[in-house]
Amino acid sequence: MANYLAGNYGAQLLALHGADVVKVEPTSGEASRSSRPYLPAGQGGDETWSHFELRMMRGVSSVVLDLDVADDRHVLDELVGATDIFWTNLRADSARRRGVDWKRLQFINRQLVYVSLTGFGLAENGEGEFSGQPAFDILVQGLAGLLSRNADQDGTPQYNGLPLADQVTSAFATLGALLGLRQRDRTGEGCCVDVPMFDTMLAINEKAISMYGVDAAAPPARLSATTAPFGLFRASDGHVCIAVGSDSMWRRFATAVGPLISRDDLAEEEQYQSGTSRVKWADEITALVESFTSTRTKQEVVDFLLAHDVPAGLALEVDDLSTSAHVKARGIVREIALPEGAFPAVMSPITVSGASQSVQLPHRLGVDRARVMNEWLGRTTLLGK
C-alpha cells in the first residue's frame, strides 16, 4: 500500500527480480496513475499510459480494495496473513487510521516483515524537531544538507533535479526488506523495518558529516573534501570530468601534464603533495588544470589522461546515452513498444547470475484481483464484487 516515487520504486525493483508484488489501490487508483505526460497505449480508443506507470509500475499486480467495505477489509487482512512483506510509505498516523500499522498487522501475521518508508521515521525509534514536517524529496534533501553540498558560487543551496530522497530511500528499503526476511529466518518472528528518507539522506551525506567531525568546518560545496582535482573542467568544446582520487594519481597527472603547461616541477610542488592540501589550494589547482584542458577538446583530454592512467571521462547527456553502445550492451535500458515510438524502460541495475529480468507493461487498475484471490488465498469467488 504505497504511492508516489518512494513507494513504487523499490517495490518495482523487487518485482523485476521475481517477487510477486501486489499493489493494493483505492477505487480511484493511486494518484500517480494520472501523472502527466500520457502516452498512447495502442489498445484502441483513447486508452493511455501515464509516464509514471511505465516508469514505476512495470510487472506489479494491482488489486482494488475499498477499506470502508467490510468484505474488502477482510480480503486485505487475509492477504496480509498470506504475504511475506507488507510495504508502505503511508505516514504513521495515516497507516493507523487505515488499520494497516505494524501493531495491528503483526497480530494478523506473526512472521510479517513490515517495511515502512516515511519522511522522518517511526516514533518508537526516535523523534526530533523535524518529525511533523512535510517530507517531499527536495525538502528532505535540504534538511539533510545535500542542497548545501550543491551550492552555487554565491553559497546558495541548489537542487540538482534528481529525486534522490525518494529513489534512494526506496532502494534502501529493498535492502531493509531482505534484512528483515533474514532476521525472520533466524528468529521465526516478523519485524518492522523503519526506513526514513531523512536518515537515508544523512547516510548519503556521510562524507561531509565525517569531515565536519574532523575539521569542525563544512567541506566546500561541489568539491571533494579530501582530494583535487576532482570535478568538471573547461575544455575547448565543453567540460570534462577529471578524478584524481589519490596522491599517487596526482603525481601521475602532474608528471604528464606539467611539461605541457610549462610546469616541469609540478609533481614536486610541496603544497600540492596531499589531497587535503590540494583542496585548500583548489582555485590554483583549477587554474593549472584548465591551462591544460581549455586548449584541447574533451575527447583529447580524456584520451591523454587515460593513456597516463589518470581517471577522466566525458559528461554525457541523456541523448548521448540513448545511442551509447555500452548502455545497449549492458541491457540496463530496454524498450517498450508504443504506437508513437519506444519508451525507454530503465531496469534494475543488479544482475544476478542464473536469473533474468523481463520488460513488462504496467498492470491496469484492479485487473489482478481474481489471480491474487486464487493463487494467494485459494479462492475462485471474488468477495466485495
C-alpha positions in Angstrom: 0.0 0.0 0.0 2.2 2.8 -1.3 2.2 5.7 -3.6 4.4 8.2 -5.5 8.1 7.5 -6.4 9.3 6.5 -2.9 6.5 4.0 -2.5 6.8 2.5 -6.0 10.5 2.3 -7.0 11.7 -0.3 -4.5 8.6 -2.4 -4.9 9.2 -2.5 -8.7 12.8 -3.5 -8.2 11.6 -6.5 -6.2 9.1 -7.3 -8.9 11.9 -7.1 -11.6 13.8 -9.7 -9.7 10.9 -12.1 -9.5 8.9 -11.2 -6.4 5.1 -11.5 -6.7 4.3 -7.9 -5.8 0.6 -7.0 -5.4 -0.2 -3.3 -5.2 -3.4 -2.6 -3.2 -5.0 0.6 -4.5 -8.2 2.6 -3.7 -11.1 2.5 -6.2 -9.8 5.7 -7.8 -6.3 4.2 -8.2 -3.0 5.7 -7.0 -2.8 9.4 -7.8 0.4 8.8 -9.8 -1.5 6.8 -12.4 -2.8 10.1 -13.7 0.6 11.9 -13.7 1.2 13.6 -17.0 2.5 13.3 -19.6 0.4 10.5 -21.1 1.5 8.1 -23.8 -0.9 6.2 -26.2 -1.3 2.6 -25.1 -2.1 1.2 -28.6 -5.0 -0.8 -27.3 -7.8 1.0 -29.1 -9.9 4.0 -28.2 -8.4 6.7 -26.0 -6.5 4.4 -23.7 -3.2 5.7 -22.4 -0.4 5.0 -20.0 1.0 7.7 -17.8 4.7 8.1 -17.9 4.8 7.2 -14.2 3.1 3.9 -14.7 5.6 3.0 -17.4 8.5 4.0 -15.2 7.4 2.7 -11.8 4.6 0.1 -12.1 6.0 -2.5 -14.5 5.3 -6.1 -13.6 3.4 -5.1 -10.4 -0.1 -6.6 -9.9 -3.0 -4.4 -9.0 -5.9 -5.2 -6.6 -8.5 -2.6 -5.8 -9.9 -2.7 -2.2 -12.2 -0.2 -0.6 -11.3 -0.5 3.1 -14.6 1.1 4.1 -16.3 -2.1 2.8 -16.2 -4.9 5.3 -15.6 -7.7 2.7 -12.7 -5.8 1.2 -11.2 -5.1 4.7 -11.4 -8.9 5.3 -9.7 -9.6 2.0 -6.9 -7.2 2.9 -6.4 -9.0 6.3 -6.3 -12.3 4.5 -3.7 -11.0 2.1 -1.6 -9.8 5.0 -1.8 -13.2 6.5 -0.5 -14.8 3.3 2.3 -12.4 2.5 6.0 -12.2 3.5 6.4 -8.4 3.2 4.0 -5.5 3.7 5.4 -2.4 2.0 4.1 1.1 2.7 5.0 4.7 2.6 1.9 5.9 4.3 2.6 8.3 7.2 2.3 6.6 10.6 -0.9 8.3 11.5 -2.4 7.5 8.1 -1.5 3.9 8.4 -3.2 3.7 11.9 -6.3 5.3 10.5 -6.5 2.7 7.8 -5.8 -0.1 10.2 -2.5 -1.1 8.4 0.0 -0.1 11.0 2.7 -2.5 12.3 1.0 -3.1 15.7 -2.2 -4.3 14.1 -0.8 -6.3 11.2 1.7 -8.2 13.3 -1.2 -9.8 15.2 -2.6 -11.0 11.9 0.7 -12.4 10.7 3.4 -13.0 13.3 6.0 -13.7 10.6 5.3 -10.5 8.6 8.1 -8.2 7.6 6.6 -4.7 7.7 8.6 -2.2 5.7 7.8 1.5 6.5 9.1 4.3 4.3 8.4 7.7 5.9 9.9 11.1 5.9 11.4 11.1 9.4 10.9 7.7 10.8 8.6 5.9 13.2 8.1 7.5 16.6 9.2 4.3 18.5 12.7 4.7 17.0 13.1 8.3 17.9 11.5 11.7 17.2 13.0 15.1 16.7 12.2 18.6 15.6 11.6 17.5 12.0 9.2 14.7 12.7 6.0 16.6 12.0 7.2 18.3 8.8 6.3 17.6 5.2 8.6 15.1 3.6 8.8 15.8 -0.2 12.1 14.9 -1.8 13.6 18.4 -2.1 12.6 19.3 1.5 14.3 16.3 2.9 17.4 16.8 0.8 17.6 20.3 2.2 17.2 19.3 5.8 19.9 16.6 5.4 22.4 19.0 3.9 22.5 17.8 0.4 21.3 21.0 -1.2 24.1 22.8 0.5 26.6 20.4 -0.9 25.5 21.6 -4.3 25.5 25.3 -3.5 26.5 27.8 -6.3 29.4 30.2 -6.2 27.3 32.7 -4.0 26.7 29.9 -1.5 23.0 29.5 -2.4 21.9 25.9 -2.0 20.8 24.3 -5.3 18.6 21.3 -6.2 20.2 19.0 -8.8 16.9 17.9 -10.2 17.4 14.2 -9.1 14.8 12.7 -6.7 17.5 11.2 -4.5 15.5 11.2 -1.3 12.6 9.3 -2.9 14.5 6.9 -5.1 17.5 6.1 -2.8 15.3 5.6 0.2 13.1 3.2 -1.8 16.2 1.3 -2.9 17.5 1.1 0.7 14.1 -0.2 1.7 14.5 -3.2 -0.6 17.7 -4.0 1.4 15.8 -3.5 4.6 13.1 -5.9 3.4 15.7 -8.6 2.7 17.4 -8.0 6.0 14.0 -8.4 7.7 13.4 -11.7 5.9 16.8 -13.0 7.1 16.1 -11.9 10.6 12.7 -13.7 10.4 14.6 -16.8 9.2 16.8 -16.7 12.3 14.2 -15.9 14.9 10.9 -17.2 13.4 9.3 -13.8 14.2 8.5 -11.0 11.8 9.8 -7.5 12.3 9.2 -3.8 11.5 11.8 -2.2 9.1 11.9 1.6 9.5 13.5 3.4 6.5 13.2 7.2 6.8 14.0 9.5 3.9 15.9 11.8 6.3 18.1 9.1 7.7 18.8 7.8 4.2 19.9 11.2 3.0 22.2 11.6 6.1 23.7 8.3 5.1 24.3 9.7 1.5 25.8 12.8 3.1 28.1 10.8 5.4 31.4 12.1 3.9 30.6 15.7 4.7 29.4 14.8 8.1 32.5 12.8 8.8 34.8 15.6 7.6 33.0 18.1 9.7 33.8 15.9 12.7 37.5 16.0 11.7 37.8 19.7 10.7 34.9 21.3 12.6 34.0 23.0 9.3 31.7 22.2 6.4 33.5 21.0 3.3 33.4 23.3 0.3 30.4 22.9 -1.9 30.7 20.9 -5.1 34.2 19.8 -4.3 35.7 16.7 -2.8 36.7 17.3 0.8 39.8 15.1 0.5 41.3 15.4 -2.9 41.7 17.6 -6.0 41.4 18.0 -8.9 38.1 16.1 -8.7 35.3 17.6 -10.8 34.4 19.3 -14.1 36.9 21.4 -16.0 36.7 23.5 -19.1 37.8 22.1 -22.4 37.7 23.9 -25.8 34.3 22.3 -26.6 32.6 21.9 -23.2 33.6 20.3 -19.9 35.4 17.1 -19.0 35.4 15.1 -15.8 38.8 14.5 -14.0 39.0 12.4 -10.9 42.4 12.5 -9.2 41.4 10.3 -6.4 44.8 9.8 -4.6 48.2 11.4 -4.2 49.8 8.8 -6.5 47.3 9.7 -9.2 48.2 13.4 -8.7 51.9 12.6 -9.2 50.9 10.8 -12.5 48.8 13.7 -13.6 51.4 16.3 -12.7 54.2 14.4 -14.4 52.2 14.0 -17.6 50.6 17.5 -17.7 53.3 19.6 -16.1 55.6 19.8 -19.1 52.7 20.7 -21.4 51.9 23.8 -19.3 55.5 24.8 -18.6 55.4 23.4 -15.1 58.1 20.7 -15.2 58.3 20.9 -11.4 54.6 20.4 -10.8 54.9 16.9 -9.5 57.4 18.1 -6.9 55.5 21.2 -5.7 55.4 20.8 -1.9 52.0 22.4 -1.2 50.3 20.0 -3.7 51.6 16.7 -2.3 48.5 15.8 -0.2 44.9 15.7 -1.3 43.6 17.8 1.6 46.3 20.4 0.8 45.3 20.5 -2.8 41.7 21.1 -1.7 42.9 24.2 0.2 44.5 25.4 -3.0 41.6 24.4 -5.2 41.5 27.7 -7.1 45.1 27.4 -8.1 44.7 23.7 -9.0 41.7 24.5 -11.2 43.7 27.2 -13.0 46.5 24.7 -13.6 44.2 22.0 -14.8 42.3 24.3 -17.1 45.5 25.7 -18.6 45.9 22.2 -20.0 42.2 21.3 -20.7 40.9 24.6 -22.1 43.1 24.4 -25.3 42.1 20.8 -26.0 38.8 19.1 -26.9 37.0 17.0 -24.3 38.0 13.8 -26.1 41.6 14.8 -26.5 41.8 15.4 -22.7 40.2 12.1 -21.9 42.4 10.2 -24.3 45.6 11.8 -23.0 44.8 11.3 -19.3 43.6 7.7 -19.7 46.8 7.0 -21.6 48.7 8.2 -18.5 46.5 6.2 -16.1 44.7 9.2 -14.7 40.9 8.8 -14.4 38.9 11.0 -16.8 35.7 10.9 -18.7 33.0 12.8 -20.6 29.9 14.4 -19.0 27.2 12.8 -21.2 23.6 13.9 -21.6 20.6 11.6 -22.0 20.6 12.0 -25.8 24.2 10.6 -25.7 23.1 7.7 -23.5 20.3 6.8 -25.9 22.9 5.9 -28.6 25.6 4.5 -26.2 26.9 1.1 -27.2 27.8 0.5 -23.5 24.2 1.1 -22.4 22.9 -1.2 -25.1 25.4 -3.9 -24.2 24.5 -3.8 -20.5 20.8 -4.0 -21.2 20.1 -1.6 -18.4 17.7 0.4 -20.6 15.3 -1.6 -22.7 12.4 -0.6 -24.9 8.6 -0.8 -24.6 7.0 -0.5 -28.0 4.2 2.1 -28.1 2.2 3.5 -31.0 4.3 6.7 -31.2 7.7 5.2 -30.6 9.6 3.2 -28.0 9.5 4.0 -24.3 12.9 3.6 -22.5 12.4 1.3 -19.6 15.2 1.5 -17.0 15.7 -1.9 -15.4 17.2 -2.9 -12.1 21.0 -2.2 -12.0 21.6 -5.5 -10.3 22.5 -8.6 -12.4 22.2 -12.0 -10.6 23.7 -15.0 -12.4 21.2 -17.6 -13.3 18.3 -15.0 -13.2 16.9 -12.5 -15.7 14.6 -9.5 -15.8 11.8 -9.1 -18.3 10.3 -6.0 -19.7 6.6 -5.9 -18.7 3.9 -3.4 -19.1 2.2 -2.0 -16.0 -1.0 -3.7 -14.9 -4.2 -1.9 -15.3 -6.0 -0.8 -12.1 -7.6 -3.8 -10.3 -7.1 -6.4 -13.1 -5.3 -8.9 -10.9 -7.9 -9.5 -8.2 -9.1 -12.8 -9.5 -5.5 -14.1 -9.9 -4.4 -13.0 -6.4 -7.5 -14.3 -4.7 -7.0 -17.7 -6.4 -3.2 -18.0 -6.0 -2.7 -16.3 -2.6 -6.0 -17.3 -0.9 -7.2 -20.4 -2.8 -10.5 -18.8 -3.8 -12.4 -18.6 -7.0 -15.1 -16.2 -5.8 -14.5 -12.5 -5.5 -15.5 -11.0 -2.2 -16.7 -7.4 -2.4 -17.7 -7.8 -6.1 
